[in-house]
Amino acid sequence: MNHLLPLAVVVPLLGAALLVAGGRFVPRVVAEAVGGAVAAATAALTLYLLLAAPSPVIEWVGGWTPHHGHSVGIVLHADHLALGMAALVSLLVLAVLVYSWRYFDEPPHKHAGSFPALVLLFQAGMCGFVLTGDLFNAFVFFELMGVVAYALTGYRVEAAKAVQGGLTFGVVNSLGAYAMLMGIGLLYSRTGELAMRHIGAALDARGAPDALVLAAFVLLLTGLLVKAAAVPFHFWLPDAHAVAPTPVCMLLSGVMVELGVYGTARVYWTIFAGPGGIPPEAVTRTLLTFGVLSAAVGAVMCWYQRHVKRLLAYSTVAHTGLFLIGLGLLKPEATGGIALYVLGHAGVKAALFACAGILLDRYGSIDEYELHGRATELRLTAGYFVAGGLALAGLPPFGTALGKAVTEEAAGPWLAAVFVLVSAVTGGAVLRVAARVFGGFGAAPADDTECETSGEREQPETEQQLTRVPDTMLAVPGALLAGALLVGVVPAVRAAVGSAADEAAAGVTVVPVPPHWSAAGILLGVLSAALAAALALLAVRRPPHTRSRHWVDPLRLLHSGHIGDYVAWTVAGTALLGALALSGVL
């Protein structure tokens, strides 16, 4: 069964190669069907390994096994959490390919298989990243998914803003990749190993950490937190989401950003959690600082958006902050809670972007104000959007609510308040959009009121502006929201997710009671959902007024759109990482 593991990467790679080679010779429907079939086969394979294979599944590719205790080959090391992430990636890729069936108005210079081929390459990179046990190959897959993500972000290359968004994405994420590669080089120079667990064992054998180990930790975390879009590494994310095709946004916010959080956890657990790594107090201080900062900035910026895709992107930044807070607690209950939270969030956020795509392609706009009252006919989409907003706000019994509740219980009252407020603000922003766009509530806001970037007069991504929403575009968000609901409802799912998280963190946590609903967690979930609804109601009832100077203006100005500014903030974030880690070591 171990020999099946490489197929999770090989199958989508071969599918992409087949589409690149033959896509120009087959009808579009055939190319898209092949892409969907390959994604479905990979999803079936990862689910089979997750359910049937003993954990962990270890495969030394090409038979290059360790020699005298030293690794000389590439190892795939898949525990239940890694296989679960690979299955999540594959299922979401399948959902995206179904959603985008005959979606794009392809320019003449692109052939039928270009988009599904890029998506399959993206899938291969993400699956390889979560399954590899080799740090250098984690970087290789990290770069593969990064390069493909740049291409997908700027897929509509005929639009200048798409090129700019893809360039910003590429520059900032490339800086993170360079930092990660330097960190790998430092660890290799110290240990002579590239397999993650062998690196950790070699560091532990040397005793207390020194400056080189600390620098490697900071550089690796820089690369991973850039991918996770944690503040102040986050600037690329809203710019990319504003221009990327909707199906691509479903993957970026639904799963790629979460892989940055997963990578942070795995690198710490396997390399730096022992006596030769970084003290737990330093890790907790670092992740809590970046988590609270990301949650606060993301929530505030989310509220002040009128461009719906940018609003959802900042919501992703805010929830990344919550994930980092839970991870930084280094508690078994919080680890299981965040795993559930990530699983539920993937379905909810992808579904919300799918609904945003329906608005764009039906009305030629993604601007909350310009769409005021125009989508009252889209009742099913309105229901999805409201359900997604309530799920983001933490309303039971969604999986997001269960993950939030379990993590809040482990976090204590002060950090639990952060979870409640951030969930309420981000969920309230989505409900506000739903009330204005689908319900026509409140007076039509003035064009120059308190928001950063509009989304009016956008070009639809479909062949022509839709007069009827296709069944595929309606079925996908419904299925994604149903999946997010099942995460919170089915006891076997939450028990399996909690067990997988504990297994992955073995050595830094003990096995806890499986995640479960508590009275306090339910009450806090209802409270945050009620606050979200109240915020949305106040926003639509407030009389529109001309925009003036506002307390959030300095924060808006930081999001300048200039690549040089974003590079400077990336360097500043790395310096802050180093200062926090060093303060915990001294």
N, C-alpha and C positions, 0 to 999 in steps of 0.2 A: 504493500500500500504506500510505502514511503516513496516509491518510484513515480507515483502519480502526482506528487507535490509540484515538481517543476512544470507540469502541464498547465497549472494555474497561470503561469507567465507565458509559456510557449504557445498555448492555444490562441490567445488574443494577438500575440505577435504574428503568428502564421496567418490568422484571419486578416490582419491589417496588410500584410505583404500580398496576400491574394487579391484584396480589393485594390491595392495600388497597381498591381500588375494587370488585372483584368477589368477594373472598374470602367475603363473607357470603352470596353467592347460589349458591355451588357446594359440592358435597360436599367433605369434608376431603381425601379421596384425590386429587381433582382439583387442589386448591390445592397440596398437597405435590408432586404430579407436575409442576405448572407451575414451582414453585420449583426442583426438581431439574433440569428441562430448561433453565431460564435459567442456572443455575450451570454446567451441563455445556457450554452454548453459549459462555459466557465463557471457560471453561477451554480449549475447543477453539480459540477465537480467539487467546488469549494464547500457546498452544503453537504455533499456526501462525506468528504474528509472530516468536516466539523462534527457530523453525527456518528460516523462509523469508525474513524481512525483513533487508535490510542494516542494520548497526548503525553509529551510533545512528539510531533512528526519531524524526524531529523533526516535530511538527505544531503550527503556530500556529493555534489554534482561532479559527474565524470569519474566517480570512485576515488577522488583524491582525499583520502581520510587522513586524520592527524598522524604524524610520524614522531615517535618518541615524545608524545605530549604536545607537539607543536603543530598547528594547523597549516597546511600547505595548499589548501583548495578552498572552493566556495561552498559554504554550508547554508542550507535552508533550514530554519529552526522555527517550526510552527506549533505554538501551543493553541489552546482553544480560543484565546482572545485574538491572536493573529489570524486564525482561520475565520473567526467571526467577522473581523474587519474586512478580510478578503471577500467573504460572502456578501457583506454589506456593499462594498465597492461594486461587485459584479451585478448585484440586483439593481442598484441605482443606475448603473450604466445601461442595463436592459430597459429600465423605465425610461431613461432619456432617449434611447433609440426608438422606443415605441412612440413616445411623445412627439419626436421630430420626424415621424414617418411622412415623407413627401412634404417636408416643412419648408425648406429653403428655396428661394428663387436663385438657383445657382448661376453665377456669371459664366459666360461662354468658356473661359480659360480653365474652369474646373470641371473634372469629370465626375460621374455619378457616385463613385466610391470614396471621394475625398473626405467628406465629413465622417462617415462611419469608420473609415480607416484611422483617422486621427483619434476618434473616441476609443477605439480598440487599443491603440498605442497608449493612450492615457490609462486605460484599464490595466494594461500590462505593467506600466510603471508603478501604479499604485499597489497592485497585488504584489509585485516584486519587493516594494519597499516594506510592506508589512510582514512578508514571509521570510526575508533574508535574515540570517544570523551573522552575516559578515558586514562589518562596519563600512568598508570601502564600497561594497556592492550596494549597501543602503544609499550611499552617496550617488552611485551610478543610476539607480532607479529613481532617486530623488531628482536628479537632473533630467532623466527621461521624462518623468511626468511634468517637470517644470517647463522644458522646451516645448512639449506638446501643448501644455496649457497656454503658453505664449501664442502659439499658432492658432489655437482655438479662440482665444480672446480677440485676436485681430483677424478672425476668419473672413470677415467682410472687408477685405483689404481695400476695396474701392472707396470706403469711407475714411476720411482723414482721422476722425476721432477714434476709430477702431485701431488704427495704426498707433496713435499716440497712447491709447490705453494699453495696448499690447507691449509697447516699448517701455512704459513705466513699470509694468508688471515684470518684464524681462530684466531690466536694470536692477531693480531692488532685489528680486529673488536671486539673481546671479551673484550679487554681493553676499547674500546669505549662503549661497552654495560655496563661494570661495572661502568664507569663514569656516564652514563645516569641513572643507577639504584640509585647511590648515590644522584644524583640531585633530583630524584623523592622522595627519602626518606627525603631529607631536606625540600622540599615543603610540603610533607605530615605532617612532624613534625610541620611546621608553621601554616598550614591551616586546617589540618584534612580532606582534600578533595583530590579526585583523578580525578574527572571530570575536564577537562581542563578549561572550562569556569567558573566553580565554584571556581577553584584555582585562576584564574585571578580576580574574583570578591572579593574573600577573601583578596588577596594581596592589592587590591585597597582600601579596607575598612580600612586597617592598616596604610595607608599613604606612606611616602617615603620609598624606599628600604634600606635595611641594608646589612651587610656582608653576612648573610645567604642567602638572595635572590640573591645577586651577585654570590655567590659560586654555587648556584643551576643553575643559568643561564649558567655559564661557563661549568659546568659538563654536562648539557644537550646538549649544543652546541658541546662539544667535541665528544660525541657519534654520533651526527647527521653529523658533518663534517667528521668524520672518514668514515661513510657510503657514504658520498658524494665525498670522495677521494679528499678533498681540501688539498693543500700543507700547512703544512708538514705532514698531515695525509695520504697522497696518496700512499705511497710506496708499499702497498699491491696490488694495482690495476694492474700495468703493469706486475708484477710477476704472478698474477692470470690469466690475459688474455693470457699470453704466453703459459700457459699449459692447460687452461680450454678448453673443447670441443667448437667448433665454435657456436653451438646453445646456449650454456650457455653464451658466450661472448655477443651474441645479447641481452640477457636479462640483463646482468650486466651493460653494457654501455648504452643500449637502455632505461632502465627504473629504475633499482635499484639505481644507483647513483643519478638519478634525484629525487628519493624519499627522499634522504638525504637533498636535497635543499628544497623540499616541506615540510619536517618535520621541518626544521629550520624556514621557514616562518610561519607555522601553530603554532608552539610553541610560537613564538614571538607575533603573532597577538592575540592569545587567552589567553595567560598567562602574558606576560611581557610588553604589549603595553600600559597599563594604568598607572596612577600615582603611583601605588605601585610596578611597574615593573622597567625596565631599561630605562633610558632616550634615546630618539631617536638618539641624537648625539653620544652616546656611541655605539649604534647598528650600525649606519652608519659607524663610524670609524672602528669598528671591521670587518664588512662584506666587506667593501671596501679594507681593508688591506689584508685580506685573499683572496679576489677575484682577486686583481691585482697580488699578489704573485703566486696564482695558475695559472692564465692566462699566466704569463710570463714563469714560470718554465715548464708548460705543453707544451707551444708552442716550446720552445727551444729544449726540450727533444724529442718532436715529430719529429722535423726536422732531428735530428741526429740518427734516427732509420733506420735499414735495415730489421728488423723483422717486417713484416707488421702488425701483431696483436698487438705488443707492440707500434708501431707507432699510431695505432688507439686508443689504451688505453691512451697514453699521450695526444692525441687530446681530449679525454673525460675529462681529468684533466684540460686542457686549457679552454674548454667550460664550465665546472663547475665553473671556475673562473669568466667567463662572467656572468653566471647566478647569482652568489653571488654579483657581482657588481650591476646588475640591481635590485636585491632584497634589497641591502643595501641603495639604493637611497631613499627608502620609499616614492616613488612618484606613484600615480595611473597609469600614463602612463607607467612607467617602469614595474610595476607589471603585467599589461596586456601584455606588450611586452615580458617579460620573460616567461609568460605562453605559448605564441605562439612559442617562441624560443624552449622551452622544448619539445613541441608537435612535431615541425618539426624535431628537432634534434633526437628524438627517432626513427623516421622512417629512417632518413638518416644514422645514425650510425649503426642501426641494418642491414640495407641493405649493407653497406660497409663490415661489418663482414661476412655477408652471401657470398659476393663475395670473401673475403679472404678464406673462407672455401672451395669454389669451386677450388681456386688455390691449396690449400693444398691437396685436395682429387684427383685432376686431375694430379698433377705433383710431389706430395710427398715433397713439399718444401713450405715455407712461407717466404723465403729470397728474398728480392728485387734484389740483385745482381745475385744470382744463377738462378733466373727466367728470367733474362734479355733476352727479345725477344722470350721466349718460348710459350707465351700465345696469339700469334697473331691470332690464329684460333678462340678464344673465343670472337667474335665480340659483342655479346649481353652483356656478362659480362663486356667487356671493356666499352661499353656505360653506363652501370650502374655505373661503378667505376668512370668514368669521371663526370657523373651527380652528384654522391655523393660528389666528391671533390669540384665541383662548388657550390653545396648547402652548404657545410661546409664553403666555402669562402664567402657566403652571396649573391650569385647571385639571383636577382629577376627572377621569382616570387615565389621561394620556401618559405615555411613557416619559415625556418631559417632566410631568408633574411628579411622577414617582421618583425619578432620578434626582430632581430638585429636593423633594422631601427628605430622602435618605441622606443626601449631602448636607442639608440644613441641620439635621439632627446631629451629625458629626461635627459640624462647624461651630456650634454655639450661637448665642443670641445675636452678637454684633455682626458676624458674617452672615448669619441667616437673614438679617435685615437687608444686607446688600443683595442677596438673592431675591428677596421679595420685591424690593424697589426696582431693580434692573428688569426683572421679569414683567413687572407691572408697566414700566415705561415702554419697553419694546413691544409687549403685547398690546398696550394701549395705542401705540402709533399705528399698528396694523388694523386695529378695530376702528380707529379714526378714519383711515383710508376707506375701509369697508362702508362706514356710515355715509361718507360723502359721495363716494363713487357709485356704490350699488344702491344706496338708499336715498341719495339726494338730500340728506339732512343738512340743516343750517343754510345760511345765505352763502351764495357763491363767493369765495374769498377773493380779495383783490390780488392782482397779478404780482404786486411788489411787497407782499407780506413776508413774514419772518421765516423764510426758508433759503436754502443755499443754492440749489441747482434745480432748474425745471426740467421736465421731460416731455414738453409739448413738441408738436410737429416732428415726431420721430417717424422713421420709415418702418413699415411692417416688415417682419423677417420672412413671412410666408410669400408665396408666389404673387399673391395679390391680397388686398385687404379683405379679411374674412367677412362674409355675409352670414355664415353659419359656422359655429365652432365644431370641428371634427370630433367624432366620438373618441378617437385615440387621445386627443388633447384633454378631454373631460375625464376619461377613465383613469389616466395616470395619477393626477392629484388625489382622486378619491381613493385609489389603492394605496398611495403613500400615507395618507392620513389614517386609513384603516390599519396599516402596519404600525404606525406610531401609537394608535390606540391599543392594539394587541399587546404591545410591549408592557403597558401598564396593567392590562387586564388578566393576561394568562400567567398563572403562577409558575408554570414550568419555564417560561421564557425568562422571567426575572431571576429565578433560581439559577438557571444555566449561565446567564450573563454575570451574576455575582460570583459564581464559582470560577468562571473563566478569568475574571479580573483578579481574584485572589491567587489563582495559579500563576498568572503572569508576574505578580508582585511577590512571589514566594521569596522569603529571605528578608523582606523588609516589613511584612505584615503577617498576622496570624489569620487563620480562617475564621471569619465571623459568621453570625447568623445571616442567612440569605436575605437580600433586600425585601422589605415588606412595607405595606401601608401602616402608618400610625395615625392616631387621632390628631396629634399636633401637626403632622405633615399635611393631612387633609385640610385642616383648618387654615394653615398658611397658604396652601394652594388656592383655596376658595378666596382667601383675603387678597392675594396678589391678582387673581382674575377679576375680583370686584373692583380693586383699585384701577386696573387696566380699563374696565368698562367705564368707570367714573371719569378717568382722564380723557377718554375718547368723547364722552358726552359733553364735558366741559369745553373741549376743543371745538366741537362743531357748533355749540351754542354761543361761543364767544363771538361778538360782532367783529367782522373783518376790519382791519385798519392798515393804514400805510406803515410800512416798515420803518423803524427808526433805530438808533443805536441800541444795542442789546448786550446783556452781560455775556452772552455766548459768542459775541463777535470775535474776541481774541482766539477762541478755539477754532472758529471757522477759518480765520486767516491762516492758521497753521496748515490747513488742507489747501495749499495754494495751487496744486497741480503741477508744480515745477519739480522736475526730477532731481535737480541739485539739492533742493530743500529736503526731499525725501531721503537722499543719500546721507545728508548731514544728520537727520534724525536716526537713521540706521546706526551710524557711528556713535551717536549719543546713547542709543539703547544698549549697544555693546559695552560702552563705558559704565553705564548703570549696572548692567549685569555683573561686570567685574567687581565693581565696588560692593555690591550686595554679597556676592560670593566670598570676597576677601574678608568682609567684616564678620562673616560667620566662621571663617577659618582661624582668624587671629585670636 
